[in-house]
Amino acid sequence: MLYLNRLTGLTFACLLLVSNLVTADVYEEQDRFESFNRVMFDFNDSADKYLVKPVAQAYKFITPKLVNEGVTNFFNNLGDVETFANSLLQAKLNNAMITLYRVIYNSSFGLGGLIDVATHFGLKNNQEDFGQTLAYWGYENSSYLMLPFLGPSTVRDLTGRAIDIVYDPLLYFDQLSDDVRWLSLGVELVDKRADLLGAENLLLGMDRYQFVRSAYFQNREFLIKDGEIDDPFANESFEDFEDF
């Protein structure tokens, strides 16, 4: 499954960067394809302005909060399958077991994942994907890459996305047509974009391209190191942003 939360995960990192933005971007050396990336950034901006955002606004307006939360929980439950597999590949057995229990509880008692009962039981895991697995195996630094529609990534993380497709449970339901799978991907995009409507003002009044780039790298570092990074916000609680 192509996880669009690589794009939406920026909200957490935005909070991390608001108080310590600097003129010189320390990630510029990792942006070898900056000319191409800026073109893709402008394309994504236009696509978001004229297509994705209006659809997300309409979706949020007409969708009851309970239904909206159910859709988010459903896709998060599918994502836990990816986290389980990559936790095993990184020898993070405790996180793998917690994630396995989350999938079992949410799928069985949470109406197929529509209700996140596992979190209420205290089962909270760390998100893992194959891009993080590659970093765990030693592929730490990678060139920045802006993808059309999917947003910020790196060469390493793009490779990880391609591998993570095999963990998508929907691929193994033969009764689902390709149209249904594409519809599922579209609903996931719109749902995640709707959840970020209130956070976009954080990008006003600055070089948005550099900000998004820095935010992406900091967010990925946080995920790869399971939150164990040197940062002035280290003692703060970010539980409210875990879905991003």
C-alpha positions in Angstrom: 0.0 0.0 0.0 1.3 3.5 -0.9 1.1 5.3 2.4 0.1 8.9 1.8 0.9 9.8 5.4 4.5 10.5 4.2 2.9 13.7 3.0 0.6 14.3 5.9 3.2 13.4 8.5 4.6 16.9 8.1 2.3 18.3 10.8 4.3 16.8 13.7 7.5 18.1 12.2 6.1 21.5 11.6 5.6 21.9 15.3 9.2 20.8 15.8 10.5 23.5 13.5 8.4 26.5 14.3 10.6 27.8 17.1 14.0 27.0 15.6 13.9 27.8 11.8 17.3 29.0 10.6 18.3 30.8 7.4 20.7 28.2 6.2 18.9 24.9 5.5 21.0 22.1 6.8 19.3 19.7 4.5 20.2 21.5 1.3 23.1 19.2 0.6 20.7 16.2 0.5 18.6 18.0 -2.2 20.5 17.0 -5.3 17.4 17.1 -7.5 16.2 20.5 -6.3 15.3 21.9 -9.7 13.1 18.9 -10.4 11.7 18.8 -6.8 10.7 22.5 -7.0 8.7 21.8 -10.2 7.0 18.9 -8.5 6.3 21.0 -5.4 4.6 23.7 -7.5 2.6 21.0 -9.3 1.5 19.4 -6.1 0.6 22.9 -4.7 -1.7 23.5 -7.8 -3.2 20.0 -7.6 -3.9 20.5 -3.9 -5.4 24.0 -4.4 -7.7 23.2 -7.3 -8.5 19.5 -6.7 -7.5 17.7 -3.5 -8.2 20.5 -0.9 -11.7 21.4 -2.3 -12.6 17.7 -2.3 -11.2 17.3 1.3 -13.2 20.3 2.4 -16.4 18.9 1.0 -15.7 15.5 2.5 -15.2 17.0 5.9 -18.3 19.1 5.6 -20.6 16.3 4.7 -19.0 13.4 6.7 -20.1 13.0 10.3 -17.3 13.0 12.8 -17.9 9.4 13.8 -17.7 8.3 10.1 -14.6 10.3 9.5 -12.9 8.8 12.5 -13.9 5.3 11.4 -12.4 5.8 7.9 -9.1 7.0 9.5 -9.1 4.1 11.9 -9.7 1.6 9.1 -6.7 2.8 7.1 -4.6 3.0 10.2 -5.4 -0.7 10.9 -4.3 -1.6 7.4 -1.1 0.3 8.1 -0.4 -1.7 11.2 0.1 -4.7 9.0 3.0 -2.8 7.4 4.3 -1.8 10.8 4.2 -5.4 12.0 6.2 -6.7 9.1 8.9 -4.0 9.3 9.1 -4.3 13.1 10.1 -7.9 12.6 12.7 -6.9 9.9 14.2 -4.5 12.4 14.2 -7.0 15.3 11.8 -4.8 17.3 9.9 -7.7 18.7 8.1 -5.8 21.4 6.7 -3.3 18.8 5.8 -6.3 16.5 3.9 -8.0 19.2 2.0 -4.9 20.2 1.2 -4.2 16.6 0.0 -7.8 16.1 -2.3 -7.5 19.0 -3.6 -4.1 17.7 -4.5 -5.7 14.3 -6.2 -8.6 16.0 -8.2 -6.5 18.5 -9.2 -3.8 16.0 -10.1 -6.3 13.3 -12.1 -8.5 15.6 -13.6 -6.2 18.2 -13.3 -2.9 16.3 -15.6 -3.8 13.4 -12.9 -4.5 10.9 -10.7 -1.6 12.2 -13.4 1.1 12.1 -13.0 1.5 15.9 -9.6 1.8 17.5 -10.2 -0.4 20.6 -6.5 -1.3 20.9 -5.5 2.2 21.8 -8.2 2.3 24.5 -6.6 -1.0 25.8 -3.2 0.8 26.1 -1.7 -0.8 23.0 0.3 1.9 21.3 3.0 1.2 18.8 5.6 3.0 16.8 5.0 3.4 13.0 7.5 1.4 10.9 7.9 1.1 7.1 10.5 -0.3 4.8 12.2 3.1 4.4 12.8 3.0 8.1 13.9 -0.6 7.8 16.5 0.4 5.2 17.8 3.1 7.5 18.0 0.5 10.3 20.1 -1.7 8.0 22.5 1.2 7.4 21.0 3.2 4.5 20.9 6.4 6.6 21.4 9.3 4.2 19.4 9.6 1.0 18.6 12.3 -1.6 15.4 14.3 -1.2 12.7 13.6 -3.8 9.4 15.3 -4.3 6.8 13.0 -5.8 3.7 14.0 -7.8 0.6 13.8 -5.6 2.5 11.7 -2.9 4.6 14.6 -1.8 8.0 14.6 0.0 10.2 11.5 0.0 13.7 10.4 -0.6 15.2 7.8 -2.9 15.5 5.4 0.0 11.9 6.0 1.1 10.6 5.7 -2.4 12.2 2.3 -2.6 10.6 1.4 0.7 7.2 2.4 -0.6 7.6 0.0 -3.5 8.4 -2.9 -1.1 5.6 -1.9 1.3 3.0 -2.5 -1.4 3.2 -6.2 -0.7 2.0 -5.7 2.9 -1.3 -4.1 1.7 -4.0 -6.6 2.9 -6.4 -5.3 0.2 -4.2 -6.9 -2.5 -5.0 -10.3 -1.2 -8.8 -10.1 -1.5 -9.5 -11.5 -5.0 -13.1 -10.4 -4.9 -12.0 -6.7 -4.9 -11.7 -5.2 -8.3 -9.0 -2.8 -9.4 -11.6 0.0 -9.4 -12.3 -0.7 -5.7 -8.6 -0.6 -4.9 -8.1 2.7 -6.6 -11.2 4.1 -4.9 -9.8 3.0 -1.6 -6.5 4.8 -2.3 -8.5 8.0 -3.3 -10.6 7.8 -0.1 -7.4 7.5 2.0 -5.9 10.5 0.3 -9.0 12.7 0.9 -9.4 11.5 4.5 -5.8 12.3 5.4 -6.0 15.7 3.6 -9.2 16.5 5.5 -7.5 15.8 8.8 -4.8 18.4 7.9 -7.0 21.3 6.9 -6.4 23.1 10.2 -2.6 22.7 10.1 -1.8 24.3 6.8 -1.5 27.9 8.2 1.8 26.8 9.8 3.4 27.2 6.4 2.5 30.8 5.9 5.1 33.6 5.7 8.2 31.5 4.8 9.9 29.6 2.0 7.4 26.8 1.9 9.6 24.5 -0.1 12.5 24.6 2.3 10.1 24.3 5.3 8.4 21.2 3.9 11.8 19.7 3.1 13.2 20.3 6.6 10.0 19.1 8.2 10.1 15.9 6.2 13.7 15.1 7.2 13.1 15.8 10.8 9.9 13.8 10.9 11.7 10.8 9.3 14.5 11.1 11.7 12.1 11.1 14.6 10.4 7.9 13.3 13.6 6.1 12.4 15.0 6.7 15.9 11.7 6.0 17.6 11.6 9.5 19.1 15.1 9.3 20.6 16.6 12.5 19.1 18.3 15.5 20.5 15.6 18.2 20.4 14.3 20.9 22.8 10.8 19.4 22.5 12.0 16.0 23.6 10.2 16.2 26.9 6.9 17.3 25.4 4.1 14.9 24.7 3.0 14.5 21.0 0.3 11.9 21.6 -2.3 14.1 20.0 -0.3 14.0 16.7 0.4 10.3 16.5 -2.2 9.8 13.7 -0.1 12.1 11.5 
